[in-house]
Amino acid sequence: MSEKKHFLSIWLFIGSLLLVYGLLILGSGIYVLSHPPQHPLVLAKLNAPIWWGALLIVLGVTYILIFRPRREK
């Protein structure tokens, strides 16, 4: 009776963190876009939180899909 131990990759957890951070940053960027401040920053028109949030979401989902646990036959 040999039992195999299944280990989860650390990259799965990193992907989860990237996904959560990306959702938070994207949400804050959308909020700032819909409620602009009275004195906007110089480069506010570039919408950096929206781009960075989207990038983190893509990276997080990619890591989760690549390193998800799979059933062995």
Gaussian input, Z-matrix of N, CA and C with variables (Angstrom, degrees):
# hf/3-21g

backbone

0 1
 N
 C     1     B1
 C     2     B2     1     A1
 N     3     B3     2     A2     1     D1
 C     4     B4     3     A3     2     D2
 C     5     B5     4     A4     3     D3
 N     6     B6     5     A5     4     D4
 C     7     B7     6     A6     5     D5
 C     8     B8     7     A7     6     D6
 N     9     B9     8     A8     7     D7
 C    10    B10     9     A9     8     D8
 C    11    B11    10    A10     9     D9
 N    12    B12    11    A11    10    D10
 C    13    B13    12    A12    11    D11
 C    14    B14    13    A13    12    D12
 N    15    B15    14    A14    13    D13
 C    16    B16    15    A15    14    D14
 C    17    B17    16    A16    15    D15
 N    18    B18    17    A17    16    D16
 C    19    B19    18    A18    17    D17
 C    20    B20    19    A19    18    D18
 N    21    B21    20    A20    19    D19
 C    22    B22    21    A21    20    D20
 C    23    B23    22    A22    21    D21
 N    24    B24    23    A23    22    D22
 C    25    B25    24    A24    23    D23
 C    26    B26    25    A25    24    D24
 N    27    B27    26    A26    25    D25
 C    28    B28    27    A27    26    D26
 C    29    B29    28    A28    27    D27
 N    30    B30    29    A29    28    D28
 C    31    B31    30    A30    29    D29
 C    32    B32    31    A31    30    D30
 N    33    B33    32    A32    31    D31
 C    34    B34    33    A33    32    D32
 C    35    B35    34    A34    33    D33
 N    36    B36    35    A35    34    D34
 C    37    B37    36    A36    35    D35
 C    38    B38    37    A37    36    D36
 N    39    B39    38    A38    37    D37
 C    40    B40    39    A39    38    D38
 C    41    B41    40    A40    39    D39
 N    42    B42    41    A41    40    D40
 C    43    B43    42    A42    41    D41
 C    44    B44    43    A43    42    D42
 N    45    B45    44    A44    43    D43
 C    46    B46    45    A45    44    D44
 C    47    B47    46    A46    45    D45
 N    48    B48    47    A47    46    D46
 C    49    B49    48    A48    47    D47
 C    50    B50    49    A49    48    D48
 N    51    B51    50    A50    49    D49
 C    52    B52    51    A51    50    D50
 C    53    B53    52    A52    51    D51
 N    54    B54    53    A53    52    D52
 C    55    B55    54    A54    53    D53
 C    56    B56    55    A55    54    D54
 N    57    B57    56    A56    55    D55
 C    58    B58    57    A57    56    D56
 C    59    B59    58    A58    57    D57
 N    60    B60    59    A59    58    D58
 C    61    B61    60    A60    59    D59
 C    62    B62    61    A61    60    D60
 N    63    B63    62    A62    61    D61
 C    64    B64    63    A63    62    D62
 C    65    B65    64    A64    63    D63
 N    66    B66    65    A65    64    D64
 C    67    B67    66    A66    65    D65
 C    68    B68    67    A67    66    D66
 N    69    B69    68    A68    67    D67
 C    70    B70    69    A69    68    D68
 C    71    B71    70    A70    69    D69
 N    72    B72    71    A71    70    D70
 C    73    B73    72    A72    71    D71
 C    74    B74    73    A73    72    D72
 N    75    B75    74    A74    73    D73
 C    76    B76    75    A75    74    D74
 C    77    B77    76    A76    75    D75
 N    78    B78    77    A77    76    D76
 C    79    B79    78    A78    77    D77
 C    80    B80    79    A79    78    D78
 N    81    B81    80    A80    79    D79
 C    82    B82    81    A81    80    D80
 C    83    B83    82    A82    81    D81
 N    84    B84    83    A83    82    D82
 C    85    B85    84    A84    83    D83
 C    86    B86    85    A85    84    D84
 N    87    B87    86    A86    85    D85
 C    88    B88    87    A87    86    D86
 C    89    B89    88    A88    87    D87
 N    90    B90    89    A89    88    D88
 C    91    B91    90    A90    89    D89
 C    92    B92    91    A91    90    D90
 N    93    B93    92    A92    91    D91
 C    94    B94    93    A93    92    D92
 C    95    B95    94    A94    93    D93
 N    96    B96    95    A95    94    D94
 C    97    B97    96    A96    95    D95
 C    98    B98    97    A97    96    D96
 N    99    B99    98    A98    97    D97
 C   100   B100    99    A99    98    D98
 C   101   B101   100   A100    99    D99
 N   102   B102   101   A101   100   D100
 C   103   B103   102   A102   101   D101
 C   104   B104   103   A103   102   D102
 N   105   B105   104   A104   103   D103
 C   106   B106   105   A105   104   D104
 C   107   B107   106   A106   105   D105
 N   108   B108   107   A107   106   D106
 C   109   B109   108   A108   107   D107
 C   110   B110   109   A109   108   D108
 N   111   B111   110   A110   109   D109
 C   112   B112   111   A111   110   D110
 C   113   B113   112   A112   111   D111
 N   114   B114   113   A113   112   D112
 C   115   B115   114   A114   113   D113
 C   116   B116   115   A115   114   D114
 N   117   B117   116   A116   115   D115
 C   118   B118   117   A117   116   D116
 C   119   B119   118   A118   117   D117
 N   120   B120   119   A119   118   D118
 C   121   B121   120   A120   119   D119
 C   122   B122   121   A121   120   D120
 N   123   B123   122   A122   121   D121
 C   124   B124   123   A123   122   D122
 C   125   B125   124   A124   123   D123
 N   126   B126   125   A125   124   D124
 C   127   B127   126   A126   125   D125
 C   128   B128   127   A127   126   D126
 N   129   B129   128   A128   127   D127
 C   130   B130   129   A129   128   D128
 C   131   B131   130   A130   129   D129
 N   132   B132   131   A131   130   D130
 C   133   B133   132   A132   131   D131
 C   134   B134   133   A133   132   D132
 N   135   B135   134   A134   133   D133
 C   136   B136   135   A135   134   D134
 C   137   B137   136   A136   135   D135
 N   138   B138   137   A137   136   D136
 C   139   B139   138   A138   137   D137
 C   140   B140   139   A139   138   D138
 N   141   B141   140   A140   139   D139
 C   142   B142   141   A141   140   D140
 C   143   B143   142   A142   141   D141
 N   144   B144   143   A143   142   D142
 C   145   B145   144   A144   143   D143
 C   146   B146   145   A145   144   D144
 N   147   B147   146   A146   145   D145
 C   148   B148   147   A147   146   D146
 C   149   B149   148   A148   147   D147
 N   150   B150   149   A149   148   D148
 C   151   B151   150   A150   149   D149
 C   152   B152   151   A151   150   D150
 N   153   B153   152   A152   151   D151
 C   154   B154   153   A153   152   D152
 C   155   B155   154   A154   153   D153
 N   156   B156   155   A155   154   D154
 C   157   B157   156   A156   155   D155
 C   158   B158   157   A157   156   D156
 N   159   B159   158   A158   157   D157
 C   160   B160   159   A159   158   D158
 C   161   B161   160   A160   159   D159
 N   162   B162   161   A161   160   D160
 C   163   B163   162   A162   161   D161
 C   164   B164   163   A163   162   D162
 N   165   B165   164   A164   163   D163
 C   166   B166   165   A165   164   D164
 C   167   B167   166   A166   165   D165
 N   168   B168   167   A167   166   D166
 C   169   B169   168   A168   167   D167
 C   170   B170   169   A169   168   D168
 N   171   B171   170   A170   169   D169
 C   172   B172   171   A171   170   D170
 C   173   B173   172   A172   171   D171
 N   174   B174   173   A173   172   D172
 C   175   B175   174   A174   173   D173
 C   176   B176   175   A175   174   D174
 N   177   B177   176   A176   175   D175
 C   178   B178   177   A177   176   D176
 C   179   B179   178   A178   177   D177
 N   180   B180   179   A179   178   D178
 C   181   B181   180   A180   179   D179
 C   182   B182   181   A181   180   D180
 N   183   B183   182   A182   181   D181
 C   184   B184   183   A183   182   D182
 C   185   B185   184   A184   183   D183
 N   186   B186   185   A185   184   D184
 C   187   B187   186   A186   185   D185
 C   188   B188   187   A187   186   D186
 N   189   B189   188   A188   187   D187
 C   190   B190   189   A189   188   D188
 C   191   B191   190   A190   189   D189
 N   192   B192   191   A191   190   D190
 C   193   B193   192   A192   191   D191
 C   194   B194   193   A193   192   D192
 N   195   B195   194   A194   193   D193
 C   196   B196   195   A195   194   D194
 C   197   B197   196   A196   195   D195
 N   198   B198   197   A197   196   D196
 C   199   B199   198   A198   197   D197
 C   200   B200   199   A199   198   D198
 N   201   B201   200   A200   199   D199
 C   202   B202   201   A201   200   D200
 C   203   B203   202   A202   201   D201
 N   204   B204   203   A203   202   D202
 C   205   B205   204   A204   203   D203
 C   206   B206   205   A205   204   D204
 N   207   B207   206   A206   205   D205
 C   208   B208   207   A207   206   D206
 C   209   B209   208   A208   207   D207
 N   210   B210   209   A209   208   D208
 C   211   B211   210   A210   209   D209
 C   212   B212   211   A211   210   D210
 N   213   B213   212   A212   211   D211
 C   214   B214   213   A213   212   D212
 C   215   B215   214   A214   213   D213
 N   216   B216   215   A215   214   D214
 C   217   B217   216   A216   215   D215
 C   218   B218   217   A217   216   D216

   B1=1.4371
   B2=1.5226
   B3=1.2755
   B4=1.4564
   B5=1.5268
   B6=1.3027
   B7=1.4599
   B8=1.5126
   B9=1.3314
   B10=1.4614
   B11=1.5183
   B12=1.3067
   B13=1.4547
   B14=1.5189
   B15=1.3103
   B16=1.4562
   B17=1.5246
   B18=1.3098
   B19=1.4452
   B20=1.5205
   B21=1.3035
   B22=1.4519
   B23=1.5198
   B24=1.3034
   B25=1.4504
   B26=1.5203
   B27=1.3154
   B28=1.4598
   B29=1.5220
   B30=1.3253
   B31=1.4684
   B32=1.5182
   B33=1.3144
   B34=1.4602
   B35=1.5273
   B36=1.3150
   B37=1.4554
   B38=1.5310
   B39=1.3190
   B40=1.4691
   B41=1.5216
   B42=1.3251
   B43=1.4638
   B44=1.5115
   B45=1.3315
   B46=1.4671
   B47=1.5257
   B48=1.3247
   B49=1.4605
   B50=1.5240
   B51=1.3337
   B52=1.4602
   B53=1.5262
   B54=1.3120
   B55=1.4587
   B56=1.5311
   B57=1.3180
   B58=1.4715
   B59=1.5252
   B60=1.3388
   B61=1.4636
   B62=1.5243
   B63=1.3179
   B64=1.4605
   B65=1.5168
   B66=1.3322
   B67=1.4668
   B68=1.5289
   B69=1.3261
   B70=1.4645
   B71=1.5296
   B72=1.3222
   B73=1.4632
   B74=1.5291
   B75=1.3337
   B76=1.4557
   B77=1.5271
   B78=1.3180
   B79=1.4670
   B80=1.5165
   B81=1.3269
   B82=1.4658
   B83=1.5283
   B84=1.3346
   B85=1.4635
   B86=1.5190
   B87=1.3266
   B88=1.4684
   B89=1.5261
   B90=1.3254
   B91=1.4653
   B92=1.5284
   B93=1.3256
   B94=1.4667
   B95=1.5308
   B96=1.3243
   B97=1.4582
   B98=1.5286
   B99=1.3258
   B100=1.4642
   B101=1.5302
   B102=1.3370
   B103=1.4681
   B104=1.5352
   B105=1.3268
   B106=1.4765
   B107=1.5321
   B108=1.3358
   B109=1.4667
   B110=1.5302
   B111=1.3281
   B112=1.4469
   B113=1.5246
   B114=1.3226
   B115=1.4605
   B116=1.5297
   B117=1.3317
   B118=1.4697
   B119=1.5247
   B120=1.3154
   B121=1.4580
   B122=1.5184
   B123=1.3236
   B124=1.4616
   B125=1.5300
   B126=1.3141
   B127=1.4587
   B128=1.5334
   B129=1.3179
   B130=1.4625
   B131=1.5233
   B132=1.3205
   B133=1.4676
   B134=1.5279
   B135=1.3334
   B136=1.4671
   B137=1.5261
   B138=1.3264
   B139=1.4697
   B140=1.5296
   B141=1.3107
   B142=1.4617
   B143=1.5331
   B144=1.3414
   B145=1.4750
   B146=1.5228
   B147=1.3132
   B148=1.4663
   B149=1.5308
   B150=1.3383
   B151=1.4683
   B152=1.5141
   B153=1.3348
   B154=1.4554
   B155=1.5181
   B156=1.3233
   B157=1.4569
   B158=1.5191
   B159=1.3311
   B160=1.4686
   B161=1.5252
   B162=1.3337
   B163=1.4625
   B164=1.5277
   B165=1.3337
   B166=1.4639
   B167=1.5193
   B168=1.3255
   B169=1.4638
   B170=1.5212
   B171=1.3281
   B172=1.4686
   B173=1.5278
   B174=1.3321
   B175=1.4691
   B176=1.5242
   B177=1.3237
   B178=1.4614
   B179=1.5181
   B180=1.3268
   B181=1.4593
   B182=1.5293
   B183=1.3326
   B184=1.4657
   B185=1.5276
   B186=1.3345
   B187=1.4653
   B188=1.5258
   B189=1.3186
   B190=1.4638
   B191=1.5222
   B192=1.3221
   B193=1.4635
   B194=1.5303
   B195=1.3120
   B196=1.4685
   B197=1.5267
   B198=1.3167
   B199=1.4652
   B200=1.5140
   B201=1.3215
   B202=1.4699
   B203=1.5258
   B204=1.3164
   B205=1.4629
   B206=1.5223
   B207=1.3084
   B208=1.4607
   B209=1.5203
   B210=1.2906
   B211=1.4639
   B212=1.5241
   B213=1.2960
   B214=1.4534
   B215=1.5147
   B216=1.3027
   B217=1.4685
   B218=1.5104
   A1=109.42
   A2=115.44
   A3=118.70
   A4=109.21
   A5=114.10
   A6=119.84
   A7=108.78
   A8=114.75
   A9=119.10
   A10=108.65
   A11=115.08
   A12=119.39
   A13=108.09
   A14=115.12
   A15=120.64
   A16=108.57
   A17=115.21
   A18=121.33
   A19=109.38
   A20=115.92
   A21=120.67
   A22=108.45
   A23=115.51
   A24=120.69
   A25=110.32
   A26=116.49
   A27=121.35
   A28=110.52
   A29=116.74
   A30=120.89
   A31=112.04
   A32=117.49
   A33=120.79
   A34=109.74
   A35=117.59
   A36=121.44
   A37=111.16
   A38=116.86
   A39=120.21
   A40=109.66
   A41=117.29
   A42=120.77
   A43=111.71
   A44=116.94
   A45=120.50
   A46=110.94
   A47=116.45
   A48=119.96
   A49=111.33
   A50=116.92
   A51=119.95
   A52=111.00
   A53=116.48
   A54=120.77
   A55=110.66
   A56=117.25
   A57=120.64
   A58=110.51
   A59=117.03
   A60=119.99
   A61=111.10
   A62=117.10
   A63=120.63
   A64=111.64
   A65=117.04
   A66=119.96
   A67=111.16
   A68=116.99
   A69=120.20
   A70=111.49
   A71=116.89
   A72=120.43
   A73=110.67
   A74=117.19
   A75=120.56
   A76=110.67
   A77=116.79
   A78=120.28
   A79=112.40
   A80=117.03
   A81=119.51
   A82=110.78
   A83=117.13
   A84=120.14
   A85=112.14
   A86=116.53
   A87=119.86
   A88=110.23
   A89=116.92
   A90=119.98
   A91=110.68
   A92=117.55
   A93=121.02
   A94=110.14
   A95=117.25
   A96=120.46
   A97=111.24
   A98=117.41
   A99=120.37
   A100=112.82
   A101=117.77
   A102=122.53
   A103=108.37
   A104=117.94
   A105=119.46
   A106=111.63
   A107=116.12
   A108=119.09
   A109=110.79
   A110=115.42
   A111=120.22
   A112=111.53
   A113=116.55
   A114=122.30
   A115=107.81
   A116=117.82
   A117=119.40
   A118=112.38
   A119=115.21
   A120=121.20
   A121=109.94
   A122=116.10
   A123=120.89
   A124=111.04
   A125=118.00
   A126=121.33
   A127=112.69
   A128=117.02
   A129=120.53
   A130=111.73
   A131=117.49
   A132=119.79
   A133=112.59
   A134=118.17
   A135=120.95
   A136=112.60
   A137=117.79
   A138=123.09
   A139=112.14
   A140=116.85
   A141=122.36
   A142=113.92
   A143=120.01
   A144=117.77
   A145=113.03
   A146=117.18
   A147=119.29
   A148=109.90
   A149=116.72
   A150=119.96
   A151=111.54
   A152=117.96
   A153=120.79
   A154=111.67
   A155=116.65
   A156=119.79
   A157=111.24
   A158=116.72
   A159=120.17
   A160=110.91
   A161=117.15
   A162=120.69
   A163=111.37
   A164=117.07
   A165=120.01
   A166=111.46
   A167=117.69
   A168=120.57
   A169=110.12
   A170=116.97
   A171=120.32
   A172=110.66
   A173=117.24
   A174=120.30
   A175=111.55
   A176=117.13
   A177=120.63
   A178=112.30
   A179=116.98
   A180=120.38
   A181=110.35
   A182=116.98
   A183=120.66
   A184=110.75
   A185=117.00
   A186=119.86
   A187=111.93
   A188=116.30
   A189=119.27
   A190=110.53
   A191=117.54
   A192=120.36
   A193=112.34
   A194=116.81
   A195=119.71
   A196=111.36
   A197=117.76
   A198=121.60
   A199=113.44
   A200=118.49
   A201=120.03
   A202=109.66
   A203=117.11
   A204=119.26
   A205=110.37
   A206=115.68
   A207=121.71
   A208=109.31
   A209=114.65
   A210=119.22
   A211=109.00
   A212=114.19
   A213=118.80
   A214=109.67
   A215=116.20
   A216=120.43
   A217=111.71
   D1=94.75
   D2=178.65
   D3=-103.11
   D4=122.51
   D5=177.48
   D6=-102.77
   D7=131.80
   D8=175.72
   D9=-91.24
   D10=136.17
   D11=175.21
   D12=-88.83
   D13=135.02
   D14=179.66
   D15=-104.14
   D16=123.26
   D17=179.71
   D18=-107.89
   D19=142.45
   D20=175.13
   D21=-92.88
   D22=138.70
   D23=179.40
   D24=-73.36
   D25=143.94
   D26=177.25
   D27=-63.90
   D28=-26.12
   D29=-179.05
   D30=-68.29
   D31=-24.18
   D32=174.96
   D33=-65.54
   D34=-42.43
   D35=178.73
   D36=-70.77
   D37=-36.86
   D38=176.84
   D39=-64.43
   D40=-41.71
   D41=176.33
   D42=-61.34
   D43=-38.87
   D44=177.81
   D45=-64.36
   D46=-42.57
   D47=178.17
   D48=-64.39
   D49=-42.46
   D50=178.42
   D51=-61.54
   D52=-39.26
   D53=179.33
   D54=-64.89
   D55=-45.49
   D56=-179.49
   D57=-65.15
   D58=-46.24
   D59=178.75
   D60=-62.53
   D61=-39.65
   D62=178.60
   D63=-62.65
   D64=-41.73
   D65=178.04
   D66=-64.33
   D67=-40.63
   D68=179.26
   D69=-66.39
   D70=-44.68
   D71=-178.72
   D72=-68.11
   D73=-41.10
   D74=177.32
   D75=-63.37
   D76=-42.05
   D77=177.44
   D78=-61.14
   D79=-42.52
   D80=178.85
   D81=-67.83
   D82=-35.79
   D83=177.70
   D84=-66.13
   D85=-39.76
   D86=177.82
   D87=-67.78
   D88=-37.31
   D89=177.65
   D90=-63.48
   D91=-45.76
   D92=-179.95
   D93=-65.45
   D94=-34.56
   D95=178.23
   D96=-67.09
   D97=-38.40
   D98=-179.12
   D99=-83.39
   D100=-21.92
   D101=177.53
   D102=-127.37
   D103=77.54
   D104=-175.93
   D105=-65.33
   D106=145.29
   D107=179.03
   D108=-71.16
   D109=162.32
   D110=-179.50
   D111=-65.94
   D112=-38.43
   D113=178.75
   D114=-118.51
   D115=90.11
   D116=-176.27
   D117=-69.04
   D118=155.64
   D119=176.65
   D120=-71.28
   D121=165.45
   D122=-175.82
   D123=-63.24
   D124=-44.70
   D125=-176.71
   D126=-102.21
   D127=26.23
   D128=-177.61
   D129=-65.42
   D130=-24.88
   D131=-178.28
   D132=-69.90
   D133=-12.85
   D134=177.87
   D135=-79.67
   D136=-16.27
   D137=178.66
   D138=54.10
   D139=52.66
   D140=-177.60
   D141=-57.97
   D142=-40.84
   D143=179.63
   D144=-62.20
   D145=-32.87
   D146=179.29
   D147=-68.14
   D148=-44.90
   D149=179.93
   D150=-66.12
   D151=-45.12
   D152=-178.99
   D153=-67.82
   D154=-38.45
   D155=177.05
   D156=-62.83
   D157=-43.65
   D158=178.64
   D159=-64.29
   D160=-40.76
   D161=178.69
   D162=-63.26
   D163=-43.35
   D164=178.83
   D165=-65.59
   D166=-36.15
   D167=177.38
   D168=-63.90
   D169=-45.19
   D170=179.65
   D171=-62.32
   D172=-45.22
   D173=179.07
   D174=-64.18
   D175=-42.04
   D176=179.88
   D177=-63.15
   D178=-45.25
   D179=178.96
   D180=-65.07
   D181=-38.43
   D182=178.38
   D183=-61.61
   D184=-47.77
   D185=179.07
   D186=-63.17
   D187=-39.98
   D188=-179.91
   D189=-64.27
   D190=-42.22
   D191=-179.50
   D192=-69.22
   D193=-37.91
   D194=-178.31
   D195=-72.10
   D196=-41.25
   D197=-172.00
   D198=-106.18
   D199=19.65
   D200=178.08
   D201=-69.95
   D202=149.86
   D203=178.35
   D204=-69.30
   D205=139.29
   D206=-179.93
   D207=-120.92
   D208=151.17
   D209=175.82
   D210=-82.25
   D211=136.74
   D212=176.92
   D213=-94.99
   D214=148.56
   D215=-178.81
   D216=-77.05

